[in-house]
Amino acid sequence: MRKYKVEKSGPIFCSPDNGKTVFIQHKNGNKTLVYESDTAKYDRQASRESYLSDSQACFIRDKYPALKDAWNQYKEVWELTVTDDDLNYPWY
């Protein structure tokens, strides 16, 4: 049986989200992060911090008055500083 020569090529780049994050795929299946856009970083941070605004967080804020006061101050600062232009800015 004849052995065929396999040509070595460069690295294989892959992106699961259309270029927002780019990985190098290694032969053993591992992936190494090469590039991550700000949008992808913000999305990852938002998903990590989603527990701060669920129903359990509301219960905990009601249980601890200091957390409730801090949350109300945060909302007040948000309302005073964030404008419609900020919310309508094309982040993507």
C-alpha positions in Angstrom: 0.0 0.0 0.0 1.3 3.4 -0.9 1.7 6.1 1.8 0.6 9.5 0.9 2.5 12.5 2.0 0.4 14.9 4.1 1.3 18.5 3.7 1.6 20.6 6.8 -0.4 23.8 6.7 -0.6 26.8 8.9 -2.8 27.1 12.0 -6.5 26.6 11.8 -8.5 29.7 13.0 -12.1 29.3 14.1 -14.7 31.7 15.3 -18.0 30.5 16.9 -19.6 34.0 16.7 -18.7 35.4 13.3 -15.4 37.0 14.3 -16.1 38.5 17.7 -13.8 35.9 19.2 -11.1 34.0 17.3 -9.4 30.8 18.4 -6.5 28.7 17.1 -7.6 25.1 16.9 -4.8 22.7 17.7 -4.4 19.2 16.4 -5.3 17.7 19.8 -8.6 19.6 19.9 -7.6 22.3 22.3 -8.4 25.9 21.4 -6.3 29.0 22.3 -8.0 32.4 22.3 -6.3 34.8 19.9 -8.7 37.7 19.7 -11.8 38.9 21.6 -13.7 42.0 20.7 -15.0 44.5 23.3 -18.5 43.4 22.5 -17.7 39.8 23.3 -16.0 40.8 26.5 -19.1 42.9 27.5 -21.4 39.9 26.7 -19.3 37.6 28.8 -19.2 40.0 31.7 -23.0 40.5 31.5 -23.7 36.8 31.5 -21.4 36.4 34.6 -23.2 39.2 36.4 -26.7 38.3 35.5 -27.3 36.9 39.0 -27.3 40.5 40.3 -30.7 41.2 38.9 -32.7 38.0 39.2 -35.5 37.2 41.7 -33.1 35.8 44.3 -31.1 39.0 44.2 -34.2 41.0 44.8 -35.0 38.8 47.9 -31.4 39.2 49.2 -31.6 43.0 48.7 -34.8 43.1 50.7 -33.2 41.0 53.4 -30.1 43.2 53.8 -30.9 47.0 54.0 -27.3 48.0 53.2 -27.5 46.1 49.9 -30.9 47.7 49.2 -29.6 51.2 49.8 -26.5 50.6 47.7 -28.7 49.2 44.8 -31.0 52.2 45.0 -28.0 54.6 44.9 -26.7 52.7 41.9 -30.0 53.0 40.1 -30.1 56.7 40.9 -26.6 57.3 39.6 -27.5 55.3 36.4 -30.6 57.4 35.8 -28.6 60.6 36.3 -25.7 59.7 34.0 -27.0 57.4 31.3 -28.8 59.1 28.4 -30.9 57.8 25.5 -27.8 58.4 23.3 -25.9 55.9 25.5 -28.6 53.3 25.2 -29.0 53.7 21.5 -25.3 53.7 20.7 -24.5 51.1 18.1 -22.1 48.9 20.2 -22.0 46.2 17.6 
